[in-house]
Amino acid sequence: MKTRVRMMRAWVWLALGLQLGCGGGVGPRDLDSDGHPAELDCDDANPTVWRSVTGYADTDGDGFGEDGTSVTCVGDTTKGWTQEAGDCAPADPTRWRRVPGLYPDADGDGATGAGPVTGCVGATLAGYLQQAGPPDCDDGDAAVSALVEAWADTDLDGVGAGLAITWCPSRGRAPPKGYVLTSGDCAPGDTRFWRMLPFSHRDEDRDGFTVAREGTVCSGEALPPGYATVSGPEDCDDRYANRTVLVERWPDPDGDGYGDGAPLLLCKGPGESSPRETFRGGDCAPGDGTRWQPLAYASRDADGDGRLSPATGEVCSGFWLPQGYSSEVRQDDCDDADATVFRAWSVHADADGDGVGSGVATSLCGAATVPPGYSTSSTDCAPQDATVWRMLGFTHRDADGDTYTVAQSGELCAGTALPPGYATQALSGLDCDDTNAAAFRDVTAFADTDGDGVGAGASTVLCTGGQVPSPWSATGTDCDAQDATRWQELVAAHADRDGDGFTTPIPQQRLCTGKMLPLPYFLQAVGNDCDDADTGRYQWTMLYRDQDADGVGAAPRQMTCIGASAVAGWSRYGDDSDDSDAAVQTDEAADEELSLILDL
């Protein structure tokens, strides 16, 4: 803004000077009053600069300017410029010149990067060396210069294998992910093993028994299972885990699993044997493959009927006792000397043959069924009558045989079911008189003195065959017990006192009557009689006064009580335009106007 003001002031002075110059007699022009005439001042609007130079901006004050930053006008006190160009680091006062043939050493560790290069330096060659040093893999870290080797650790056990990669471990960095500094993994794909360890004993079948054998094996912190540096129990066969020590085996020519004679010492498993060889001796029948051991028995079948009785001893057998023997005490046969009988029965004499016995029990040895003339039951209540044999209880009695019962409990000797007249539940219903088959049901009745079918008075309970007998009735609502023509109350709400067939409303009342209300009473309205005292009038209608008796009246109209037709001097029609002249009934002007409206 100040520069703009100065420029404007300079132009004003320039114009004034020109005018004054034109007049002559005025000294040299100096617009910024810096003591230097305008023709010699490189910026006559700025009193701090006046001399024209060729220079460059020197922002870092090292005496060398930046190429491309020209300075052309300065004063005696102007700073930040120089007449020397070529500063290679305009913002760094410690560096300003370019020196070729150098080798980078930014971290000052004596190891250099790729060169030779042209370096930007100052009074010294700091950050560079004139001679190449050892190769530096990270020129920003003085503690590291040489590359190191790392190996892939695919199983992440801390030991690598395979081809190594080179890696610069600057700034304390760990190796790349998946690589370690230790090599020699003997099992790169197994985290359990990474180094070779020596062993002196082998347990190949992992049975805990070893054989002497030396070698090395890929291991972890310790030898893997199956390898050891100390001896365990000696193994007679290290190929099979079930063969560890010598065992006894017997020849078994009949193949029943039991041998005969002296045993042989063989390297076999505890349950292992070759064909015709067994690990047990003592065959009681060496030539019979079905028998090899004596077994004790507690029961046997002496008569061969398939049923056993108690007996003790031993018999040469196989896995189980042979048929006809048992290790359990069995009493299946009550007579093991007779094959036709075997079962012990406790029975009672059945004299009438109804399958139910009586009397004291008798023990018999028989076959599979109850011996004839006997029964296992002793509950026959009639030992000489085959039709009844057991006591049955009843809770209801029907003495008159009408299928209606009374409550009565007891027991009687019966057969498959209770005899007629006895039951365990109510049959058709409760009997009010079990001595009379025609009377079995209580009914409530009312006296019907006038014989109209409806009784009255207090109720009475009658024992009958189900129907109320005459002169009684099942209902007791007779409103006039002495008049057979009336027995019920009906509601009347309308009356026709003049008998013209049309009713008028009356206050609602109840009347003692027969099947229907007596005249002149009705429950529902029949028309709306406007005068129930005059048979000639019974309906309300709107009528017009007809003074000229031409059949058409004129307003006003009024409600009138009439009969079948209108009364004289009145008409149902009220559009007479002149009710004083019988010859005039219509208004022609109004008709014409109406006709025009309808034609539209």
HUSUL-V150111 format. One line per field, one symbol per residue. ss: DSSP state (~ for helix, > for strand, _ for the rest). A space follows every 10 residues. Layout:
ss->???
This chain:
ss->_~~~~~~~~~ ~~~~~~~~~~ ~~~_______ __________ __________ >>>>>>>___ _________> >>>>______ >>________ ______>>>> >>>>______ _>____>>>> >______>>_ ____>_____ _______>>> >>_______> >>>>>>>__~ ~~______>> __>_______ ____>>>>>> >>______>> >>>>>>>>>_ ______>>__ __>>______ _____>>>>> >_________ ___>>>>___ ______>>__ __________ __>>>>>>>> ________>> >>>>>>>___ ____>>____ __________ __>>>>>>>_ _______>>> >>>>>>____ ___>>_____ _________> >>>>>>>___ ____>>>>>> >>>>______ _>>______> __________ >>>>>>>___ _____>>>>> >>>>______ _>>_______ _______>>> >>>>>_____ ___>>>>>>> >>>_______ >>________ ________>> >>>>>_____ ___>>>>>>> >>_______> >___>_____ _______~~~ ~~~~~~~~~_
